[in-house]
Amino acid sequence: MGWTWLDWALAIVGLGLITMLSRSFFMIPQQELPLPHWLRRGLKYAPLAALSAVLAPEIVMSQGSLIATWQDARLPAILCAACYYFWRRGILGTISVGMAVYLPLHILLGW
């Protein structure tokens, strides 16, 4: 049994309404909602935790298993980018250094 155009339309409208409601939820109250101190302190680390959760598997895994060789361009790129960050504390430079190490190793050497 396939979906009719009405089923598709209802699904799209429903998902649109859910998205609109969830994204505008912070604008509904007239005043700022009080948050407990422990929650406010914990929310400071949420972006870092999310970024780490996305990047860590990408750095140490390939094709669903741990990297088994040192000849992977990601490892020296991460090492150089981390060293640059601790030296200069700049995000743009960190990304630039990481990519400057990664791209030649990956494209030219095939790591």
C-alpha positions as CSV (number, residue, x, y, z in Angstrom):
1,M,0.0,0.0,0.0
2,G,1.6,3.3,-1.1
3,W,1.3,6.8,0.1
4,T,-1.2,9.1,-1.5
5,W,-0.6,12.8,-2.2
6,L,-2.7,13.6,0.9
7,D,-0.5,11.4,3.1
8,W,2.6,13.2,1.8
9,A,1.0,16.6,2.3
10,L,-0.1,15.8,5.9
11,A,3.4,14.5,6.7
12,I,5.0,17.6,5.3
13,V,2.7,20.0,7.0
14,G,2.9,18.1,10.3
15,L,6.7,18.1,10.2
16,G,6.7,21.8,9.3
17,L,4.5,22.6,12.3
18,I,6.6,20.6,14.7
19,T,9.8,22.2,13.4
20,M,8.3,25.7,13.6
21,L,7.0,25.1,17.2
22,S,10.3,23.6,18.4
23,R,12.4,26.4,16.9
24,S,10.3,29.2,18.1
25,F,9.7,27.8,21.6
26,F,12.2,30.3,23.1
27,M,10.1,33.2,21.8
28,I,6.8,32.1,23.4
29,P,7.3,33.2,27.1
30,Q,7.1,37.0,27.8
31,Q,10.0,36.9,30.3
32,E,13.2,34.9,30.7
33,L,12.6,31.5,32.2
34,P,14.6,30.9,35.4
35,L,17.1,28.1,35.0
36,P,18.8,26.4,38.0
37,H,22.5,27.3,38.4
38,W,23.6,23.7,37.8
39,L,21.7,23.6,34.4
40,R,23.1,27.0,33.3
41,R,26.6,25.8,34.2
42,G,26.1,22.5,32.4
43,L,24.8,24.2,29.2
44,K,28.1,26.0,28.8
45,Y,29.7,22.7,28.0
46,A,27.0,21.3,25.7
47,P,28.5,22.7,22.4
48,L,31.9,21.3,23.3
49,A,30.5,17.9,24.2
50,A,28.5,17.7,21.0
51,L,31.5,18.7,18.8
52,S,33.6,16.1,20.6
53,A,31.0,13.4,20.1
54,V,30.9,14.1,16.4
55,L,34.7,14.6,15.8
56,A,36.2,11.9,18.0
57,P,34.9,8.9,16.0
58,E,35.8,10.6,12.7
59,I,39.4,11.1,13.9
60,V,40.1,7.6,15.3
61,M,37.9,5.4,13.2
62,S,37.8,4.5,9.5
63,Q,35.0,2.3,7.9
64,G,33.6,1.5,11.3
65,S,36.8,0.2,12.9
66,L,39.7,1.8,14.7
67,I,42.6,3.1,12.6
68,A,45.2,0.3,12.5
69,T,48.1,2.2,10.9
70,W,50.0,5.4,11.6
71,Q,49.8,6.2,7.9
72,D,46.5,8.1,8.2
73,A,46.6,11.7,7.3
74,R,44.1,12.6,10.1
75,L,46.6,11.8,12.9
76,P,49.4,14.2,12.0
77,A,46.9,16.8,11.0
78,I,45.2,16.6,14.4
79,L,48.6,16.7,16.2
80,C,49.7,19.8,14.2
81,A,46.4,21.5,14.6
82,A,46.3,20.9,18.4
83,C,49.9,22.1,18.8
84,Y,49.0,25.3,16.8
85,Y,45.9,25.8,19.0
86,F,47.8,25.6,22.2
87,W,50.5,27.9,20.9
88,R,48.3,30.7,19.4
89,R,44.7,30.0,20.6
90,G,43.2,30.8,17.2
91,I,40.4,28.8,15.6
92,L,41.0,29.9,12.0
93,G,44.7,29.2,12.3
94,T,44.0,25.8,13.8
95,I,41.7,24.8,11.0
96,S,44.2,26.1,8.4
97,V,47.2,24.3,9.9
98,G,45.2,21.0,10.2
99,M,44.0,21.2,6.6
100,A,47.5,22.3,5.4
101,V,48.9,19.1,6.9
102,Y,46.0,16.8,6.0
103,L,45.5,17.7,2.3
104,P,49.0,17.0,1.0
105,L,49.2,13.7,3.0
106,H,45.8,12.6,1.8
107,I,45.9,13.7,-1.8
108,L,49.6,13.4,-2.7
109,L,50.6,10.4,-0.6
110,G,47.2,8.7,-0.5
111,W,47.2,8.3,3.3
